[in-house]
Structure formats: structure tokens, C-alpha cells
Amino acid sequence: NFACLDGECVGELSCIDEVCKPGPSFDPDDDDRTVLGGLVVPVVVDIIADESSWSQADGPTVEWTGEGTAIQVAVPADATPGDVITMRITAVRNTVEATFDYHITVLEPVFEDLLVAITDPEELGTSVGLDFDDNGNMWVSSSEGFLSRFSTDGAFFSRYDLADVGGIRWGRLYFPEIDDDVDVLYAAQSSGSISAYNPNNDMFQVITDQLEDATPLGTIDVVLPDGGNLFMVDSAGGRILRYTEEDALTRVLTTSVVAPSVLAFGPDANVLYVGAPGQVFRVGLLQDGAVAEPEVYLDFGDPADPLEAVGGLSFDEGGNLWVGVPGTNSAHIAHYVASGASSVARSFTDVGAGLSSFASVRHGNGENGNSAVYWANGSDRTVARVETGLQGM
């Protein structure tokens, strides 16, 4: 601090009681957003101030939670594309008051076919699973028994034969010969095993094909890596299984979820989200290797209707959960809640011919842009996407 000169100060300082003092400063973590209606948007503006408060200055009325530097703004599902929501933070420092405006523009949902140029069934079959490597390449599994790799612009790269392949996910696998972890593509095989493709040697290896008691794994449709451990679904047996890297054994984790179909991790630690007909469950993972009693996290349909089976789950940075339901050609968005049940904030149904199956829902990665949501459309042999404006978790 230094004395004012004729009541004036240099730069952004203000003259307070004849002394030049700084007022509030604002530093947003992100630029203004453009997002789909129905999503919760995290807004973080680092400030230096003695006190501050948030208000809405313009746009369609919104609800928000939080205070201080971080809030979560729920964009109305019925907001008109092009609407601009202005959130204003007012801060005071050294009695100097200033404001900062953060803008959220509502995005028009545009559903598009990413692989429209792929017509050769030897390059893309009946797509059932997809995931992205760290370079942004998209890998798609086809029920005809092969994997395909596509560039960030949807061009076909290569094909890898693997019988009975279903869900796929990138993860890490420890190799003792090099004493290091390597990025591998895990693949669930309905014949009863989990294999891993190692891009370093262009080979597959079986990770597990039986339980600890030497009985078969069952019909494995889904795999979810967790470090070197794996969670998987035996759909025919209604079981969720877990493979532990430490002892290289696979055990039954729970049979308490009726007709489980897909798995995902969310914003909370040690919690597994499980899709089932008409519902998504939250299952706590306990330190002793057991699980807590499953709780209904989202109830969106009829648990007795097999067409309501969940085909994909993916969380974004705002805690929004995308739920794909291939049997009803629908996708639902639910906002994250730390306890209790959430509800559907917005749904998309029959978004276009050949684009509405919503299976194996994923956020992108790398150059593909992880603010877009992608999904497989098995009946129409393609992959679709929609830009959301929020990055995947």
C-alpha cells in the first residue's frame, strides 16, 4: 500500500482513506461455457476478496448450489438454444466492490453419425462396444467377432479378430517382465473370459476365464478396469464379478442387483454404479472386499420390462450421468446427488434413423474431444455422437 496522489492510484488500485489498495480480483478456471440444456455446469472462479456472493444477472431462471469460489448451475432442460445465462459474483475487498460475469450459452443438440463413411462390413460389423485410447483413436467391438480401430476423424485404421467380443474398456495391466504398467484394451467375451490387447506387441492374452473355485465365469458382456483390478458382469447368471490383480483370482462380488447389464464409476470414491432394467443402482465397495446393500440411484422405468435394460453409463465433470437404453431408443440425463436417489433431468428419444440405440455410452478422449458423448448403434452398424459442452469424468 502507498499514499494516493491527488486522490488517484496507478493501475487497478483504488484510493481508500488516502491509501492505494487493491480491490477484488477474479480468475475463472474455465472460459465461458456452451452446454446442452438439462446439464449441471460446474462454475469455478478463484477470487481474492474479503467477502463474495453469487446471483443471476440474466437469462432463463436457473437453480444453483454451492458458494464461495465454486457453484453448480443447473441449466433448464427446456432452455432455448442460444439463450445466455449470466451468473454474477459480487465481491468486496478493502471496501472496494466489483463484479465478474460468467456466461453459459445453451447448446442445440445435434446428433450425428461418426462412421457414416464406413460401409465395408469387414471394417465395422454390428457394433456393441466402444472406447477411446489416449491418442483419441476410437475402438469399436463388433458382435461378428472383431475389433476395429478408427482415427479421430472416423477413418478406418485396422481390424483385430477376437471371438465373442462384447464390451471393451482401456485400462492398465502390470507386466512383471518389464516391472511396469502398460495401457491395454480389455475385452469381455460372452464365451466366458476377459482378454487384454497389448498394443506394444499387437497380441491378446487371457486375463481370467474362471472363478476361484475353477468354475466358469459365465456370459461376460461388460468389463470395467479399476487399476489392475477388473469388474465384470455375468449377464446370464445375474452376477457382478471382480478380478483382483494381487492374487489373480476372480470372485463373485454380488448377486443382489437383478439383471445387471453395465457398470461405471462416478464422482464418489469406492462406489460402483450398475445399470439394470428401468434402474441404476449405487453399490458401495467395502474395504474387506465385500459390497454394501445396493441402493436405487435412478428409477426411470419398469424393472420388469427387459426393453428398459441399461446399455451404457457415463458421468461428466458436472456429475451428470448419461444413461443409454437401447431397447427404448432413449438416453436419460440425471444430476449427481451424494446420497439418496436422483431423477431424470432430460431425455432424448428417437434422435434419428440409425442413431438411437444408445449402447455403450462413452465420453470421448484426446483429439476426439471428451465433451462429446458417443454410443454404439448395433442394429445400424455405426457410432453416433452429440456435443454436450462438458468433459467426461
C-alpha positions as CSV (number, residue, x, y, z in Angstrom):
1,N,0.0,0.0,0.0
2,F,1.1,3.5,-0.7
3,A,-0.4,7.0,-0.5
4,C,-2.8,8.3,-3.1
5,L,-1.6,11.1,-5.4
6,D,-4.3,13.7,-5.6
7,G,-6.9,11.1,-4.8
8,E,-5.7,8.8,-7.7
9,C,-3.9,5.5,-7.9
10,V,-1.9,3.7,-10.6
11,G,-3.4,0.7,-12.4
12,E,-6.3,-1.1,-10.8
13,L,-5.7,0.1,-7.2
14,S,-8.3,2.3,-5.5
15,C,-7.8,5.2,-3.2
16,I,-9.2,4.3,0.2
17,D,-8.7,6.8,3.0
18,E,-5.8,8.3,1.1
19,V,-4.1,4.9,0.7
20,C,-4.0,3.0,-2.6
21,K,-5.4,-0.5,-2.0
22,P,-6.3,-3.4,-4.3
23,G,-9.9,-4.4,-4.9
24,P,-11.3,-7.8,-5.6
25,S,-9.6,-10.0,-8.3
26,F,-11.2,-12.7,-10.3
27,D,-9.6,-15.7,-12.1
28,P,-12.1,-18.2,-13.7
29,D,-10.8,-21.8,-14.0
30,D,-12.6,-22.1,-17.4
31,D,-13.8,-19.9,-20.2
32,D,-17.5,-19.3,-20.6
33,R,-19.4,-22.5,-21.4
34,T,-21.7,-23.6,-24.1
35,V,-23.6,-26.7,-22.9
36,L,-26.8,-28.7,-23.5
37,G,-29.9,-27.8,-21.6
38,G,-30.6,-30.2,-18.7
39,L,-27.0,-30.4,-17.5
40,V,-25.4,-29.2,-14.3
41,V,-22.5,-26.9,-15.1
42,P,-19.6,-26.5,-12.6
43,V,-18.5,-22.9,-12.4
44,V,-15.3,-22.1,-10.5
45,V,-14.0,-18.5,-10.2
46,D,-11.0,-18.1,-8.0
47,I,-11.2,-14.7,-6.1
48,I,-9.2,-12.6,-3.8
49,A,-11.7,-10.8,-1.6
50,D,-12.9,-10.2,1.9
51,E,-16.5,-11.5,1.0
52,S,-18.4,-12.5,-2.1
53,S,-21.8,-13.7,-3.2
54,W,-23.4,-15.1,-6.4
55,S,-26.5,-14.0,-8.2
56,Q,-28.1,-14.5,-11.6
57,A,-27.9,-11.4,-13.8
58,D,-29.6,-12.6,-17.0
59,G,-31.1,-15.4,-18.9
60,P,-33.7,-18.1,-18.2
61,T,-34.1,-18.7,-14.5
62,V,-31.7,-21.3,-13.1
63,E,-31.1,-23.1,-9.8
64,W,-27.6,-23.4,-8.4
65,T,-25.9,-24.8,-5.4
66,G,-22.6,-24.0,-3.6
67,E,-21.0,-20.8,-2.6
68,G,-17.6,-19.1,-2.4
69,T,-15.5,-19.7,-5.5
70,A,-17.4,-22.8,-6.8
71,I,-21.1,-23.3,-7.7
72,Q,-23.0,-25.8,-9.7
73,V,-25.6,-24.3,-12.1
74,A,-28.5,-26.4,-13.4
75,V,-29.3,-25.4,-16.9
76,P,-33.1,-25.9,-17.5
77,A,-33.9,-28.7,-19.9
78,D,-36.4,-26.5,-21.7
79,A,-34.0,-23.6,-22.2
80,T,-33.9,-22.3,-25.8
81,P,-30.7,-23.0,-27.7
82,G,-28.8,-19.7,-27.9
83,D,-30.1,-18.4,-24.5
84,V,-27.3,-17.0,-22.4
85,I,-27.3,-17.5,-18.7
86,T,-25.2,-14.9,-16.8
87,M,-24.0,-15.8,-13.3
88,R,-22.6,-12.8,-11.4
89,I,-20.2,-12.9,-8.5
90,T,-20.0,-9.8,-6.4
91,A,-17.0,-9.4,-4.2
92,V,-15.7,-6.8,-1.7
93,R,-12.1,-6.2,-0.8
94,N,-10.8,-3.2,1.2
95,T,-14.3,-1.8,0.9
96,V,-14.0,-1.8,-2.9
97,E,-16.8,-3.7,-4.6
98,A,-16.5,-5.3,-8.0
99,T,-18.4,-7.9,-10.1
100,F,-17.5,-10.6,-12.5
101,D,-19.9,-12.2,-15.0
102,Y,-19.7,-15.8,-16.1
103,H,-21.8,-16.8,-19.2
104,I,-23.3,-20.2,-20.0
105,T,-24.8,-20.4,-23.5
106,V,-27.4,-23.1,-24.2
107,L,-26.3,-25.5,-27.0
108,E,-28.5,-27.0,-29.7
109,P,-28.4,-30.9,-29.5
110,V,-27.0,-32.2,-32.8
111,F,-26.9,-36.0,-33.2
112,E,-24.6,-37.2,-35.9
113,D,-23.2,-40.4,-37.4
114,L,-19.5,-40.5,-36.9
115,L,-18.9,-43.5,-39.1
116,V,-21.2,-42.7,-42.0
117,A,-18.4,-43.3,-44.5
118,I,-17.7,-46.8,-43.2
119,T,-19.7,-49.2,-45.4
120,D,-17.4,-52.3,-45.5
121,P,-18.7,-55.0,-43.0
122,E,-15.2,-56.2,-42.7
123,E,-14.3,-52.9,-41.1
124,L,-17.4,-52.4,-38.9
125,G,-19.9,-55.0,-38.1
126,T,-22.8,-55.0,-35.6
127,S,-21.2,-52.5,-33.1
128,V,-21.7,-53.5,-29.5
129,G,-19.0,-51.7,-27.6
130,L,-16.6,-48.8,-27.9
131,D,-13.9,-46.9,-26.0
132,F,-11.1,-44.4,-26.8
133,D,-7.3,-44.7,-26.3
134,D,-5.2,-41.7,-25.0
135,N,-4.4,-40.7,-28.6
136,G,-8.1,-40.2,-29.3
137,N,-8.4,-43.3,-31.5
138,M,-11.8,-45.0,-31.2
139,W,-12.0,-48.7,-30.8
140,V,-15.3,-50.5,-31.7
141,S,-16.2,-54.1,-30.9
142,S,-18.5,-55.9,-33.4
143,S,-20.6,-58.9,-32.5
144,E,-19.3,-60.7,-35.6
145,G,-16.1,-61.3,-33.6
146,F,-13.6,-58.5,-34.2
147,L,-12.4,-55.1,-33.0
148,S,-11.8,-52.1,-35.3
149,R,-9.7,-49.0,-34.7
150,F,-10.7,-45.7,-36.2
151,S,-8.9,-42.3,-36.3
152,T,-10.2,-39.2,-34.7
153,D,-12.0,-38.2,-37.9
154,G,-13.7,-41.7,-38.3
155,A,-11.3,-43.2,-40.8
156,F,-10.7,-47.0,-40.6
157,F,-7.2,-48.0,-39.4
158,S,-7.1,-51.7,-38.5
159,R,-9.0,-54.8,-37.5
160,Y,-8.3,-57.4,-34.8
161,D,-10.2,-60.7,-34.7
162,L,-11.5,-61.8,-31.3
163,A,-14.3,-64.3,-30.9
164,D,-17.4,-63.4,-28.9
165,V,-16.2,-59.9,-28.1
166,G,-18.6,-57.6,-26.3
167,G,-17.9,-54.6,-24.1
168,I,-14.4,-53.1,-24.2
169,R,-12.5,-50.6,-22.0
170,W,-9.0,-49.2,-21.9
171,G,-7.1,-49.7,-18.6
172,R,-3.7,-50.6,-17.2
173,L,-2.0,-54.0,-16.8
174,Y,1.2,-54.8,-14.9
175,F,3.8,-56.8,-16.8
176,P,6.4,-58.3,-14.4
177,E,9.0,-58.8,-17.2
178,I,9.3,-55.0,-17.6
179,D,8.2,-54.2,-14.0
180,D,5.7,-51.6,-15.3
181,D,2.1,-51.0,-16.2
182,V,1.1,-50.8,-19.8
183,D,-2.1,-49.4,-21.4
184,V,-4.2,-52.3,-22.7
185,L,-7.6,-52.8,-24.1
186,Y,-9.7,-55.1,-22.0
187,A,-12.4,-57.1,-23.9
188,A,-15.3,-59.0,-22.4
189,Q,-16.1,-62.2,-24.2
190,S,-19.5,-63.8,-23.9
191,S,-18.0,-67.3,-24.1
192,G,-16.7,-66.6,-20.6
193,S,-13.4,-64.7,-20.4
194,I,-11.7,-61.3,-20.3
195,S,-8.8,-60.8,-22.7
196,A,-6.4,-57.8,-23.0
197,Y,-4.9,-56.4,-26.2
198,N,-1.4,-55.1,-25.7
199,P,-0.6,-52.6,-28.5
200,N,3.1,-52.9,-27.7
201,N,3.3,-56.4,-29.1
202,D,0.0,-56.5,-31.0
203,M,-1.2,-59.5,-29.1
204,F,-4.2,-60.6,-26.9
205,Q,-3.8,-62.5,-23.7
206,V,-6.5,-64.1,-21.5
207,I,-6.6,-62.4,-18.1
208,T,-9.3,-64.6,-16.5
209,D,-11.6,-67.3,-17.6
210,Q,-12.7,-69.0,-14.4
211,L,-13.7,-68.2,-10.8
212,E,-11.5,-69.0,-7.8
213,D,-13.3,-72.4,-7.5
214,A,-12.4,-73.2,-11.1
215,T,-16.0,-72.9,-12.3
216,P,-16.7,-70.9,-15.5
217,L,-17.2,-67.1,-15.3
218,G,-20.4,-67.3,-17.3
219,T,-21.6,-65.0,-20.0
220,I,-19.3,-62.0,-19.7
221,D,-20.7,-58.9,-21.5
222,V,-19.1,-56.0,-19.7
223,V,-15.7,-55.2,-18.2
224,L,-14.7,-52.2,-16.1
225,P,-11.0,-51.7,-15.2
226,D,-10.0,-50.3,-11.8
227,G,-6.2,-50.0,-11.7
228,G,-5.1,-53.6,-12.2
229,N,-8.4,-55.0,-10.9
230,L,-11.5,-55.7,-13.1
231,F,-15.2,-55.6,-12.5
232,M,-17.4,-57.6,-14.9
233,V,-21.0,-58.6,-15.5
234,D,-22.2,-62.2,-16.0
235,S,-25.5,-61.3,-17.6
236,A,-26.9,-64.8,-17.9
237,G,-26.1,-65.5,-14.2
238,G,-27.2,-62.1,-12.9
239,R,-23.8,-61.7,-11.2
240,I,-21.2,-59.0,-10.8
241,L,-17.7,-60.4,-10.6
242,R,-14.4,-58.9,-9.5
243,Y,-10.9,-59.9,-10.6
244,T,-8.1,-58.8,-8.2
245,E,-4.6,-58.3,-9.7
246,E,-2.9,-59.1,-6.4
247,D,-3.9,-62.8,-6.4
248,A,-5.1,-63.1,-10.0
249,L,-8.4,-64.6,-8.9
250,T,-12.0,-63.8,-9.9
251,R,-14.8,-63.9,-7.3
252,V,-18.5,-63.2,-7.2
253,L,-18.9,-59.7,-5.9
254,T,-22.7,-59.6,-5.6
255,T,-25.9,-61.1,-6.9
256,S,-28.1,-58.5,-5.2
257,V,-28.8,-56.5,-8.4
258,V,-31.4,-58.2,-10.6
259,A,-30.4,-58.4,-14.2
260,P,-27.3,-56.2,-14.1
261,S,-26.1,-55.0,-17.5
262,V,-23.5,-52.3,-17.4
263,L,-21.0,-50.8,-14.9
264,A,-19.5,-47.4,-14.3
265,F,-17.6,-45.3,-11.7
266,G,-19.0,-42.0,-10.7
267,P,-17.8,-38.9,-8.8
268,D,-17.7,-40.7,-5.4
269,A,-14.8,-43.0,-4.4
270,N,-15.4,-46.7,-3.8
271,V,-18.8,-46.7,-5.4
272,L,-19.9,-48.8,-8.4
273,Y,-22.9,-47.8,-10.5
274,V,-24.8,-50.6,-12.0
275,G,-27.4,-50.4,-14.8
276,A,-30.4,-52.8,-14.7
277,P,-33.9,-52.7,-16.3
278,G,-35.5,-49.4,-15.5
279,Q,-33.0,-48.5,-12.8
280,V,-29.4,-47.6,-11.9
281,F,-28.1,-48.8,-8.6
282,R,-25.3,-47.4,-6.4
283,V,-23.2,-50.1,-4.8
284,G,-20.6,-49.2,-2.1
285,L,-17.4,-51.1,-2.2
286,L,-16.2,-52.0,1.3
287,Q,-12.6,-52.4,2.5
288,D,-13.0,-56.1,3.2
289,G,-13.8,-56.8,-0.4
290,A,-17.5,-57.1,0.1
291,V,-20.2,-54.7,-1.0
292,A,-22.8,-52.7,0.7
293,E,-26.5,-53.3,0.0
294,P,-27.3,-51.9,-3.4
295,E,-29.4,-48.7,-3.4
296,V,-31.6,-47.4,-6.2
297,Y,-29.8,-44.3,-7.6
298,L,-32.1,-43.6,-10.6
299,D,-35.6,-45.0,-11.2
300,F,-36.6,-44.2,-14.8
301,G,-38.7,-47.2,-16.0
302,D,-40.2,-50.6,-15.4
303,P,-37.8,-53.1,-13.8
304,A,-39.9,-55.9,-15.2
305,D,-39.5,-54.7,-18.8
306,P,-36.4,-56.1,-20.4
307,L,-36.6,-53.4,-23.1
308,E,-35.7,-50.9,-20.3
309,A,-32.3,-52.6,-19.7
310,V,-29.5,-50.0,-19.4
311,G,-27.0,-50.3,-22.2
312,G,-24.5,-47.6,-21.2
313,L,-23.5,-45.3,-18.3
314,S,-21.1,-42.3,-18.4
315,F,-20.5,-39.4,-16.0
316,D,-19.2,-36.0,-16.9
317,E,-17.4,-33.3,-14.9
318,G,-20.6,-31.8,-13.7
319,G,-21.7,-35.1,-12.2
320,N,-24.3,-35.6,-14.9
321,L,-25.0,-39.3,-15.6
322,W,-25.8,-40.3,-19.2
323,V,-27.9,-43.5,-19.2
324,G,-28.4,-45.2,-22.6
325,V,-31.4,-47.5,-23.0
326,P,-31.2,-49.3,-26.4
327,G,-34.5,-51.1,-26.1
328,T,-36.5,-47.9,-26.0
329,N,-34.2,-45.8,-28.2
330,S,-33.6,-43.4,-25.3
331,A,-30.9,-41.7,-23.4
332,H,-31.6,-40.0,-20.0
333,I,-29.6,-37.4,-18.0
334,A,-29.6,-37.5,-14.2
335,H,-27.9,-35.0,-11.9
336,Y,-25.4,-36.2,-9.3
337,V,-26.5,-36.4,-5.7
338,A,-24.2,-37.5,-2.9
339,S,-26.8,-39.5,-1.1
340,G,-30.3,-40.8,-1.9
341,A,-31.8,-41.0,-5.3
342,S,-31.5,-38.8,-8.4
343,S,-34.1,-38.2,-11.0
344,V,-34.2,-37.8,-14.8
345,A,-33.5,-34.2,-15.8
346,R,-33.8,-34.6,-19.5
347,S,-34.4,-37.4,-22.0
348,F,-33.7,-37.9,-25.7
349,T,-35.7,-40.4,-27.7
350,D,-35.6,-41.5,-31.3
351,V,-32.9,-38.9,-32.2
352,G,-32.6,-40.1,-35.8
353,A,-32.7,-43.1,-38.0
354,G,-29.9,-45.4,-37.2
355,L,-28.7,-43.2,-34.3
356,S,-30.9,-44.1,-31.4
357,S,-29.7,-47.3,-29.9
358,F,-27.6,-45.6,-27.2
359,A,-25.5,-48.7,-26.3
360,S,-22.0,-48.5,-24.7
361,V,-22.3,-44.8,-23.9
362,R,-18.9,-43.1,-23.6
363,H,-17.4,-39.6,-23.4
364,G,-14.6,-39.1,-26.0
365,N,-11.0,-38.7,-25.3
366,G,-8.0,-36.9,-26.8
367,E,-8.4,-35.3,-30.2
368,N,-12.0,-36.6,-30.4
369,G,-12.9,-34.1,-27.7
370,N,-14.1,-35.6,-24.4
371,S,-17.0,-33.2,-24.2
372,A,-18.9,-35.2,-26.8
373,V,-20.9,-38.3,-25.9
374,Y,-20.6,-41.3,-28.2
375,W,-22.6,-44.6,-28.4
376,A,-22.9,-47.7,-30.5
377,N,-25.8,-48.4,-32.7
378,G,-25.7,-52.2,-33.3
379,S,-28.8,-52.5,-35.4
380,D,-27.5,-49.9,-37.8
381,R,-23.7,-50.7,-37.8
382,T,-22.5,-47.3,-36.8
383,V,-21.4,-45.0,-33.9
384,A,-23.2,-41.7,-33.2
385,R,-22.3,-38.7,-31.0
386,V,-23.7,-35.4,-29.6
387,E,-21.7,-32.5,-28.4
388,T,-22.5,-31.7,-24.7
389,G,-20.1,-28.9,-23.7
390,L,-18.9,-30.8,-20.6
391,Q,-15.9,-33.1,-20.4
392,G,-16.2,-36.7,-19.3
393,M,-15.2,-37.6,-15.8
